[in-house]
Amino acid sequence: MAGDLTLTVTSSFSDIPKSDWEGLAGTNRRIRSTPYNPFLSHAFLSSLEESGCATRESGWLGQHLLLRSADGVLLGAVPCYLKSHSQGEYVFDHGWADAFERVGGRYYPKLQASVPFTPARGPRLLTREEARSSVVRDALAQGLKTLTGRLGVSSAHVTFAVDEDMSALERAGFLTRTDQQFHFFNRGYENHGDFLATLASRKRKALKKERRTALENGIEIDWLTGSDLNEAVWDDFFSFYLDTGSRKWGRPYLNRQFFSLIGERMADDILLVMARRNGRYIAGAINFIGSQTLYGRNWGCVEDHPFLHFEVCYHQAIDFAISRGLDTVEAGAQGEHKLARGYEPVTTRSAHFIPHEGLRRAVAQYLELERRDVAEINRVLGEHTPFRKN
């Protein structure tokens, strides 16, 4: 690259010293300039790789971009993968692939800058705290374009990106796509009662009734984190995860070894909300704890009970966030049912680089219409939150 910056690519997190990676903002709790995001930690990303969940064999070949200064200091990075499919991304481009291949194009492989299997917002163009962030982001955005050309792939996609990254990617000529999630915002609540007091009376009564019903039949809730996360607990949770995963998408993305690795490496960043009945766990949800945000991820159960899913995944997450003083709960992809439970519509953004002129033009036209639709849907949904209209 021009100047004193060098861009290299590595296929494995084992090639990246943990101390180097954790010098990047967003990857380490000790760095205050950017909120800590546990999905960007070396522990999480290396566990995906070492467990075999995100590897060449699963269609996620690492192509991680590393930007270093002349003296070898890691100034920036992009967690990036060469993908042979579009599974596990949560920003759907199957239609783009089908259209391109119908006219003789080859959509796969493609580049994917993201955290595998994780629809959570966070930095994608990672920068060192003391570096000139805008310069580093611009260099990384251009680096993604260069890598796309060097590999001869159809496209590069940066999903669930934060605003600072989107600005750099747009400057580099990436197309912008929007989508929708539902997040809870902690507006300084001291307890769950403070939150309920902001709801309309009818909605408040409905949620109280829902929570009571969910815990009928002798169900109790445990919060497990840190040293609570032993192998027996992971066995229980994995059985729940397998049940839900096999019903939703056929083959779950994560394997049992992955959960052991993250339990060993980042237990204090994990919250398992587990439902117990008659002395055994029957359902659970895994959450990851950032410096400002609780990230809800996977859920499963071996017994069906009314409203238990809502209690374990959404209500308990709000309780935990308030108790810890966290600002936000991001409860995963999609789900308008979250609206009635105090979660509000939020626009997420992704960026897409498509060198082929014809495909780029068609996608750009589609995205313009889609952005309008997303904005209008979010506006309408925003008028139907359960909060009092004062």
Secondary structure, 3 states (H helix, E strand, C coil): CCCCCEEEEECCHHHCCHHHHCCECCCCCCCCCCCCCHHHCHHHHHHHHHCCCCCHHHCEEECEEEEECCCCCEEEEECEEEECCCCCCCCCCHHHHHHHHHCCCCCCCEEEECCCCCCCCCCCCEEECCCCHHHHHHHHHHHHHHHHHHHCCCCEEECCCCHHHHHHHHHCCCEEEEEEEEEEECCCCCCHHHHHCCECHHHHHHHHHHHHHHCCCCCEEEEECHHHCCHHHHHHHHHHHHHHHHHHHCCCCCCHHHHHHHHHHCHHHEEEEEEEECCEEEEEEEEEECCCEEEEEEEEECCCCCCHHHHHHHHHHHHHHHHHCCCEEEEEECCHHHHHHCCEEEEEEEEEECCCHHHHHHHHHHHHHHHHHHHHHHHHHHCCCCECCC
